[in-house]
Amino acid sequence: MIGIHPVHRRMAELTNKARKMGGYNVLSLVERQELEHCLKVNYDLVFDLDSLKAIAFVAYESGDLEWQRELCERIDRLEAKLL
């Protein structure tokens, strides 16, 4: 199953509205603040996932399978929140 995180869905909705209306500057202040919040949440998700995956690769390269397993469990939990 492919899911869409609520933050990504809201970013798409706001982007669609802005495109139809002629640009992001025509969104209300509240909508622009909401979009900024969504972008921050998206950034945090991507940063956390990329960081964990990079560290998991280091664990793999160093042969520390227990550490790698723990990191992969954290990755799985974080990715489950994306659905």
N, C-alpha and C positions, 0 to 999 in steps of 0.2 A: 504494500500500500504506500502510495506517495502522498504525503501530507504537506500542508502549507502552514507554517507557524503564523499565529494571529498577527504578529508584528509585520510579517512580510505581506500578508493579505491587506492590512491597513495601508502600508506603503503603496501598494498597487492601486488601491482605491483612491488615495490622495493624488497619486501621479496621474491617474486617469482623469480625475476631476480637473486638475491643473492643465492637462493637455487640451481638454475640451474647452476650457475657459480662456486659454491663451497664455498660460505660464504660471509658475509657482507664485509669482508676486500677486496674483489675483486671489489666492487662497486667503482665508481669514487668518488673523493672528493666531487664533487657537489652533487652526488646522496646520499652520506652519510650525507651531510649537509641538504639536502632536507628531508631525513628520520628523522633526529634529529628534524627538524622543525615540521614535521608531528606528531612526538611523543609528542612534547610540546603542540601543538594545541589539540591533543587528551587528554592529561593530563588536560589541562585547561577546556575542555568541561566536562570531568568526575568530576573534582573537583567542578565546578560550579553547576552541576546538583545534585551531592551528598549533597553539602552544602545546596542548596535550599530545597531539600527534607527533610533533617534533621530539618531545621528550620520550615518547614511546619508542620512537625510532632509535634514540640514543640507548634506551634500555635494551632494545633488540640487538643493536650493534655490540653492546658490551656483554651480551649473553646473560643478562639478569632477567630471566623469564618470569620470576615472581613480580618484580617491579613492572615489567611490561604488561603482565596480566592485570595488575591493579590499575594501571593507566588505561588499558583498553576497557576495563569495566567503567571507569569514569567517563571515557569517550562515549561508550554505549548509553550511559545514563543521560549524558548531555544531548546526544543525538535523538534519544527517545522524546525529549522535550520539544523537539522541532516538529514533531508530527501532530 
